[in-house]
């Protein structure tokens, strides 16, 4: 069955999976330096007595398509059914078993890479959460089965296709887990504070016509709350930081290029020239044209 056929076939919430049977697993070309590398993917309809206890040196995610079973870590266990999923992290001993009276069918993917630990908290697997409990989702089911098909067919560019499909799987998990993609904070392993994340957003997007509201929306806070955090961290307001970032960039462009002053203004996020010149004078003591002539260098 082609990938497109699988996607259409598993698009309904009421779909059953009559073609799933004994385990089938397919493998990718291994890239040890991958940011997010798919190692293998497969699917299986379990026997009633199917039980697994395993530890891996990579991540392993299962998505339940039909039936029921249990997943356990240490003394904790979860009873799971269609639409649920579970994640086994590297070096962690996990166990899972089919419910004898209604053995489950599931699809799985093994993956690794330096970006995996960065991305997983964004999709709901953080702070010890290793289980997705959600209504069955045909889109995610199709993507999981599609991963196996990509690796099975090995068409030109299949490794890139598998990586792209894996990112879509993670996006589906974020949607199902209800996580908000409001900022890449956890993606940076909590190395940045909220204020630093806002400053980084400004540095990256100062050329756009953004304001305090856009910065606050990025980090997921009310503007006034972000303002208090930002001032406590940097000793100034978000608005002032944004203006200074823009004017510093404008000064560089004026010094090093011959672009018209009006174009420089647009390049640093000002739609109109007048507000740009006013802000430039306030921060440098000179007009942009005078600054370019070298009359004022601050």
Secondary structure, DSSP 8 states (H G I E B T S, - for coil): --HHHHHHHT-STT---TT--S-EEEE----TT-SSEEEEEEEEE--TT-EEEE--SSEEEEEEEESBEEEEETTEEEEE-TT-EEEE-TT--EEEEE-TTSB-EEEEEEEE-TTHHHHHGGGT--TT--EE-----HHHHHHHHHHHHHHHH--TTHHHHHHHHHHHHHHHHHHHHT---S-STGGGTT-S-HHHHHHHHHHHHTTS---HHHHHHHHTS-HHHHHHHHHHHHSS-HHHHHHHHHHHHHHHHHHH----HHHHHHHTT-SSHHHHHHHHHHHHSS-HHHHHTTS---
